[in-house]
């Protein structure tokens, strides 16, 4: 009688297989396969999977799929490979075998997409939300139906609305909710993510009113994003205001659905508070002759708007705007006077501006009206003034000027213009602070400052009457201010003295001349230095 392979109790009684340790299952199924009994191995694996809750189920599914493929059940093998990947998305053998099976079945595109999936499913997704919990709920639910990718929700909602959005985000794994408590706006929200999150390589930016209809859109975008490109998505021509034109404008990558290489993005101006937030980078690429860094993916434009034949996503234009009543860019500035004299000294085409002591944002609003494509960061210690300035700046740091946190260091690095209005004398160490500003400025950057004149005739009158200077203030004269700038590494390139029409000073000037004469000096320079109440100075890095 021919020798036979002994069968284990589990093989004789497959209904008991669910109680077996997985090693015993593999041994029993392997023995059956070696003896040519694939059907028996299939029954073992099937019964064990029906009864077991082991965390290693994916490995049993993989072996079951191999056995099913061996007996010609391709559909069953495909199902088990996919279930194995559902339970363990990073299980490479299942992904490789399934891709091979798809190719053998005449489905090469699906096989290619599957091979790309591990890379695709690690791509971070960034969305900026504003007062629309239902839109975020729809977006996250639609993403999770098809993709496990990490998602960052940059939220600019009011605190009471953010409290509604938080539990929506927290019900999903790998969704990070980042509330600001005020309307950060779309462009600055994207820029904050680019600057402060640990993002590298491809990043997907989606509007909060997008819904994913089926899998495949991220794979399509990833395939289009060749190495070295800035980004891919829907391209159109726009004018200098960001409004669509037929031709001869700036090629514009729309941020509603775009896949970008964030490391390349950081080499260009970042998004700003604007109806077309990508304009600074698009203009810069145009002027550099590099519109080839962005590529069009036709289905993206097809899926925007009311087109009934959408392929991958649904995006109804301005969904958030319709629900919240507008872009909220044109918030009235407080009725404060604008320093037109200082404003005229600020470079008209600065790309990245930082204002130290931005107050309520009046000056920022005036400058942005002249140069709407600049990235304008404010620093303001007073909380109420910082809140008032936020509608007019791209971002405002509510903190002391000398408290440089890591986020502020990143946000202000490479600025090509710093504006310092009447703040130097309030600092503990003006020279050290200016030296730090100088070290972070872009090559060829400009410093524009105004500072009260300690030698102003009214100040001298007060001092002669015994009225002391304000506590903690460093008073600067023309001479000491110029010395400070040289010490910090700046060269003065322009400026002016602000002299008011004050007829009453004429009765005090003879006393100043007499004071100079008692010290044997020329009285006229002393008088000239007593006339300005402020100095306005433009300086560059030495």
C-alpha positions in Angstrom: 0.0 0.0 0.0 1.3 3.4 -0.9 2.6 5.6 1.8 0.2 8.4 2.8 0.8 11.7 4.6 -0.8 11.6 8.0 -3.4 14.2 8.6 -3.6 16.3 11.7 -6.7 16.6 13.9 -7.3 20.0 12.5 -7.2 18.7 8.9 -9.6 15.9 9.8 -11.9 18.4 11.6 -11.5 21.8 9.8 -14.4 23.2 11.7 -12.0 23.3 14.7 -9.3 25.2 12.9 -10.3 28.6 14.3 -9.0 27.5 17.7 -5.5 26.7 16.3 -2.5 29.0 16.8 -1.6 30.4 13.5 1.7 28.5 13.4 -0.2 25.2 13.7 -2.6 26.4 11.0 0.2 27.1 8.6 1.8 23.7 9.3 -1.4 21.8 8.8 -2.3 23.7 5.6 1.3 23.4 4.3 1.2 19.6 4.9 -2.1 19.4 2.9 -0.6 21.5 0.0 2.5 19.3 0.0 0.3 16.2 -0.3 -1.6 17.9 -3.3 -4.7 18.7 -1.3 -5.2 22.4 -2.1 -8.9 22.2 -1.4 -8.2 21.0 2.1 -5.8 23.9 2.7 -8.5 26.3 1.4 -11.1 24.8 3.8 -8.6 25.1 6.7 -7.9 28.8 6.0 -11.5 29.6 5.3 -12.8 28.0 8.5 -10.0 29.5 10.6 -10.7 33.0 9.3 -14.4 32.6 10.0 -13.7 31.8 13.7 -10.5 33.6 14.6 -9.9 37.2 15.7 -6.1 37.0 15.5 -4.3 40.2 14.6 -2.4 38.0 12.0 -5.5 37.2 10.0 -4.0 39.1 7.1 -1.2 36.5 6.8 -3.8 33.7 6.7 -5.8 35.6 4.0 -2.6 35.9 2.0 -2.0 32.2 2.1 -5.6 31.5 1.3 -5.3 33.8 -1.7 -2.3 31.9 -2.9 -4.1 28.6 -2.7 -7.2 30.0 -4.5 -5.0 31.3 -7.3 -3.4 27.9 -7.5 -6.8 26.2 -8.2 -7.8 28.9 -10.8 -10.1 30.9 -8.6 -8.8 34.4 -9.6 -11.8 36.3 -8.3 -11.5 34.6 -4.9 -7.8 35.2 -4.7 -8.3 38.9 -5.6 -10.9 39.3 -2.9 -8.6 37.7 -0.2 -5.6 39.8 -1.3 -7.7 43.0 -1.0 -9.0 41.9 2.4 -5.5 41.2 3.6 -4.5 44.8 2.5 -7.5 46.2 4.2 -6.3 44.6 7.4 -2.6 45.4 6.9 -2.2 48.1 4.2 1.6 47.9 4.3 1.8 44.1 3.7 3.9 44.3 0.6 3.6 40.6 -0.5 -0.2 40.9 -0.8 0.2 44.1 -2.8 2.8 42.5 -5.2 0.8 39.3 -5.7 -2.4 41.2 -6.3 -0.8 43.6 -8.9 0.6 40.5 -10.7 -2.9 38.9 -10.7 -4.4 42.1 -12.1 -1.8 42.2 -14.9 -2.5 38.6 -15.8 -6.2 39.4 -15.9 -5.7 42.1 -18.5 -6.0 45.1 -16.0 -2.5 46.7 -16.2 -3.8 50.2 -15.2 -5.3 48.9 -11.9 -2.0 47.0 -11.3 0.0 50.2 -11.7 -2.3 52.1 -9.4 -2.0 49.4 -6.8 1.8 49.5 -7.0 1.6 53.3 -6.5 -0.8 53.0 -3.6 1.7 52.8 -0.7 3.3 56.1 -1.8 -0.1 57.7 -2.6 -1.6 56.7 0.8 1.2 58.4 2.7 0.6 61.8 0.9 -0.6 64.4 3.5 -3.8 66.3 2.8 -4.2 69.9 3.9 -7.6 71.7 4.0 -8.5 75.1 5.4 -11.9 75.4 7.0 -14.1 78.3 8.1 -17.4 78.1 10.0 -18.7 75.1 8.0 -18.9 71.9 10.1 -21.1 70.1 7.6 -18.6 70.7 4.8 -15.7 69.3 6.8 -17.8 66.3 7.8 -18.6 65.6 4.1 -15.0 66.1 3.0 -13.5 63.8 5.7 -16.2 61.1 5.2 -15.6 61.1 1.5 -11.8 60.9 1.9 -12.0 58.0 4.4 -14.2 56.0 2.1 -11.3 55.7 -0.3 -8.0 56.8 1.4 -6.3 56.4 4.8 -4.0 59.4 4.2 -3.1 61.8 7.0 -5.3 64.9 7.0 -4.6 68.3 8.5 -7.6 70.6 9.1 -6.4 74.2 9.5 -9.4 75.8 11.0 -10.2 79.5 11.0 -13.7 79.2 12.5 -15.1 81.1 15.5 -14.4 79.2 18.7 -18.0 78.1 19.1 -18.0 76.6 15.6 -14.6 75.1 16.0 -16.0 73.3 19.0 -18.5 71.6 16.6 -15.8 70.7 14.0 -13.4 69.2 16.5 -15.4 66.0 17.3 -16.1 65.6 13.5 -12.3 65.5 13.0 -11.5 63.4 16.0 -13.7 60.5 14.9 -11.2 59.6 12.2 -7.7 58.2 12.7 -4.8 60.3 11.5 -6.8 63.6 11.2 -5.2 66.5 13.0 -7.5 69.5 13.8 -5.6 72.8 14.2 -7.9 75.6 15.3 -6.8 79.3 15.4 -10.0 80.8 16.8 -10.2 83.5 14.1 -10.5 83.6 10.3 -7.0 82.7 9.2 -8.1 82.7 5.5 -7.3 80.2 2.8 -3.9 81.4 1.7 -2.3 82.1 5.1 -3.8 78.8 6.3 -1.9 76.9 3.6 1.2 78.9 4.2 1.1 78.2 8.0 0.9 74.5 7.2 3.8 74.7 4.7 5.9 76.6 7.2 5.1 74.7 10.4 4.1 71.2 9.7 6.7 68.6 9.0 5.7 68.2 5.3 8.0 67.1 2.6 7.5 66.0 -1.0 4.0 65.6 -2.4 1.2 67.3 -0.4 -2.5 67.5 -1.6 -4.3 70.7 -1.0 -8.1 70.5 -1.1 -10.9 73.1 -0.6 -13.1 72.2 2.4 -16.2 72.0 0.1 -14.7 69.2 -2.0 -16.2 65.7 -1.9 -14.3 62.6 -3.2 -16.6 60.5 -5.4 -14.2 57.6 -6.1 -10.7 56.4 -5.7 -8.1 57.3 -8.4 -7.8 61.0 -8.3 -4.8 61.1 -6.0 -3.1 58.4 -8.1 -3.7 60.5 -11.3 -2.3 63.6 -9.7 0.7 61.7 -8.3 1.5 60.3 -11.7 1.4 63.8 -13.2 3.7 65.3 -10.5 7.1 64.6 -12.1 10.2 65.3 -10.1 11.1 69.0 -9.8 7.6 70.3 -10.6 5.9 72.8 -8.3 2.4 71.3 -8.7 -0.3 69.9 -10.8 -4.1 70.4 -11.0 -6.3 72.8 -12.9 -4.5 75.6 -14.8 -6.1 78.8 -16.1 -4.9 82.2 -17.3 -5.6 85.2 -14.9 -4.9 88.9 -14.9 -3.0 90.7 -12.2 -6.1 90.7 -9.9 -6.4 86.9 -10.2 -9.4 87.1 -12.5 -9.8 84.6 -15.4 -8.8 85.8 -18.8 -8.8 84.0 -22.2 -5.0 84.3 -22.8 -1.9 86.4 -22.3 -2.2 86.4 -18.6 -0.5 84.6 -15.7 -0.8 80.8 -15.7 -2.5 80.0 -12.4 -2.7 76.7 -10.5 -6.0 76.6 -8.7 -5.6 75.6 -5.0 -9.1 73.9 -4.8 -7.5 70.6 -5.7 -3.8 70.6 -6.3 -0.9 68.2 -5.6 2.3 70.1 -5.0 5.9 69.3 -4.0 6.1 71.3 -0.8 9.9 71.4 -0.9 9.6 73.2 -4.3 6.8 75.4 -3.0 9.2 76.7 -0.3 11.5 78.0 -3.0 8.9 80.5 -4.2 6.6 83.1 -2.6 3.9 81.3 -0.5 0.1 81.8 -0.7 -1.4 85.0 0.8 -4.7 86.4 1.9 -6.2 87.1 -1.5 -9.2 85.9 -3.7 -6.5 84.1 -5.8 -4.0 83.1 -3.0 -1.5 81.5 -5.3 -0.8 84.7 -7.2 2.6 85.6 -5.7 4.1 82.3 -6.7 2.5 82.3 -10.1 3.7 85.8 -10.9 7.2 85.0 -9.7 7.3 81.9 -11.9 6.0 83.9 -14.8 8.7 86.6 -14.3 11.4 83.9 -13.9 10.3 82.3 -17.2 9.3 79.1 -15.3 5.6 78.4 -16.0 6.7 74.9 -16.9 6.8 74.1 -13.2 3.1 73.7 -13.1 1.1 71.2 -15.2 -2.6 70.8 -16.1 -4.6 67.7 -15.3 -7.7 67.9 -17.4 -10.2 66.0 -15.2 -9.7 68.5 -12.4 -11.3 71.4 -14.3 -13.9 69.0 -15.6 -14.9 68.1 -12.0 -15.2 71.8 -10.8 -18.6 73.5 -10.9 -21.9 72.0 -11.9 -20.7 69.6 -14.5 -22.9 66.4 -14.1 -20.2 64.1 -15.6 -17.7 64.4 -12.8 -14.9 61.8 -12.8 -13.3 61.8 -9.3 -14.5 64.8 -7.1 -17.3 67.2 -6.6 -16.4 70.8 -6.1 -19.1 73.5 -6.2 -17.3 76.8 -6.6 -17.3 79.0 -3.5 -19.2 76.6 -1.3 -17.7 78.1 1.8 -18.1 81.7 0.5 -21.8 81.1 -0.1 -22.4 79.6 3.4 -20.4 82.3 5.3 -21.2 85.4 3.3 -18.1 86.2 1.4 -14.3 86.1 1.4 -14.1 88.6 4.3 -11.1 90.3 2.9 -12.5 93.9 2.8 -12.9 94.4 6.6 -12.9 98.1 7.3 -9.8 99.4 9.1 -10.2 101.5 12.3 -10.5 105.2 11.5 -6.8 105.9 12.3 -4.6 108.3 10.3 -2.3 106.7 7.8 1.4 107.7 7.9 1.7 108.6 4.3 5.2 110.0 4.7 6.5 106.6 6.0 4.3 104.7 3.5 6.0 106.4 0.7 9.4 105.1 1.9 8.3 101.4 1.8 9.4 99.6 -1.4 6.4 99.5 -3.7 7.1 95.9 -4.9 8.2 94.2 -1.7 7.4 90.4 -1.7 7.6 89.7 2.0 7.0 92.4 4.5 7.2 92.3 8.3 5.9 95.1 10.5 7.1 95.2 14.1 4.5 96.9 16.1 1.7 96.7 13.5 -0.9 98.2 15.9 -4.4 97.9 14.6 -3.4 97.1 11.0 -4.1 100.5 9.5 -0.7 100.8 8.0 -0.8 97.2 6.7 -4.1 97.8 5.1 -2.8 100.9 3.3 0.3 99.2 2.0 -1.6 96.0 0.9 -3.9 98.3 -1.1 -0.9 99.4 -3.0 0.8 96.0 -3.2 -1.9 93.4 -2.8 0.4 90.4 -3.7 2.9 90.9 -0.8 3.0 88.6 2.1 2.5 90.9 5.1 3.3 89.7 8.6 2.5 91.8 11.7 4.0 91.5 15.2 1.9 93.2 17.9 2.2 92.7 21.7 -1.2 94.1 22.5 -3.9 91.4 22.2 -6.7 93.8 21.2 -4.6 95.5 18.6 -3.4 92.2 17.2 -7.0 91.1 16.8 -7.8 94.3 15.0 -4.8 93.9 12.7 -5.6 90.3 11.6 -8.1 91.2 8.9 -5.4 93.4 7.3 -2.3 91.3 7.6 -1.6 87.8 6.2 -0.6 86.7 9.7 -0.2 88.5 13.0 2.0 87.2 15.9 0.5 88.5 19.2 3.7 88.5 21.2 6.5 90.8 22.4 8.9 92.0 19.7 11.9 90.4 21.5 10.2 87.0 22.0 11.2 85.2 18.8 9.4 81.9 18.8 10.2 79.2 16.3 7.1 79.8 14.2 7.9 83.5 14.0 11.5 82.8 13.0 10.2 80.7 10.1 7.5 83.2 9.1 9.9 86.2 9.0 13.0 84.5 7.5 14.0 86.0 4.2 11.7 89.0 4.4 12.8 91.7 1.9 11.3 94.6 4.0 11.0 95.2 7.7 8.9 98.2 9.0 9.6 99.4 12.6 7.3 102.2 13.7 8.2 103.9 17.0 9.2 100.6 18.6 13.0 100.7 19.0 13.0 102.8 22.1 10.7 100.4 23.9 13.0 97.4 23.5 15.3 96.1 26.2 18.2 95.7 23.8 17.5 97.5 20.5 21.0 96.8 19.1 20.7 93.0 19.7 17.2 92.9 18.3 18.2 94.9 15.1 21.2 92.6 14.6 18.9 89.6 14.7 16.6 91.2 12.2 19.5 92.0 10.0 20.7 88.4 10.1 17.3 87.1 8.9 16.6 89.5 6.1 16.9 88.6 2.5 19.9 89.8 0.5 19.3 93.4 -0.6 16.4 93.8 1.9 15.2 97.2 3.2 14.6 98.4 6.8 12.1 101.3 7.1 11.7 102.8 10.5 10.3 105.8 12.3 11.5 106.8 15.8 10.7 109.7 18.0 13.5 112.3 18.4 14.7 112.6 22.0 16.2 116.0 21.1 12.8 117.4 20.0 12.4 120.8 21.4 9.3 119.9 23.4 11.2 117.1 25.1 14.0 119.5 26.1 11.4 122.0 27.5 9.9 119.2 29.6 13.3 118.0 30.9 14.2 121.6 31.8 11.0 121.7 33.8 11.9 118.5 35.6 9.6 116.2 33.8 11.4 112.8 33.4 11.4 110.6 30.3 9.1 107.6 30.3 10.4 104.7 32.4 12.1 101.9 30.5 12.4 103.9 27.2 15.6 104.3 25.3 15.6 107.8 23.9 17.3 108.2 20.5 18.7 111.3 19.0 19.6 111.6 15.3 23.2 110.8 16.2 22.5 107.8 18.5 20.0 106.4 16.1 22.5 106.4 13.2 25.1 104.8 15.5 22.7 102.1 16.5 22.0 101.2 12.9 25.7 101.1 12.0 26.3 98.9 15.1 23.5 96.5 13.9 25.0 96.1 10.4 22.9 98.6 8.4 23.7 101.4 6.0 21.4 104.4 5.8 20.2 105.0 2.3 17.5 107.5 2.7 14.9 109.1 5.0 13.6 112.4 6.2 12.9 114.4 9.3 9.3 115.0 10.3 8.9 118.6 11.3 5.5 120.0 12.2 4.3 123.6 11.7 4.7 124.8 15.3 5.0 128.6 15.6 5.1 128.4 19.4 8.5 126.8 19.3 10.1 130.1 18.2 10.0 131.4 21.8 12.0 128.4 23.1 14.7 128.3 20.4 16.7 131.3 21.7 17.1 129.3 25.0 18.5 126.4 23.1 20.9 128.6 21.2 22.0 130.1 24.5 22.5 126.6 26.0 24.8 125.7 23.0 26.8 128.9 23.4 27.5 128.2 27.1 29.2 124.9 26.0 31.2 126.7 23.3 29.3 125.0 20.5 27.7 126.1 17.3 24.0 126.7 18.2 22.5 126.1 14.7 23.1 122.3 14.6 21.5 122.0 18.0 18.5 124.0 16.8 18.2 121.9 13.6 18.2 118.7 15.6 15.5 120.1 17.9 13.0 120.7 15.2 12.0 117.1 14.1 9.7 115.2 16.4 10.4 112.0 14.4 13.1 110.6 12.1 12.1 108.4 9.2 15.0 106.3 8.0 15.5 103.8 5.1 18.5 101.4 5.5 19.9 98.4 3.9 22.2 95.6 5.1 25.8 96.8 5.2 
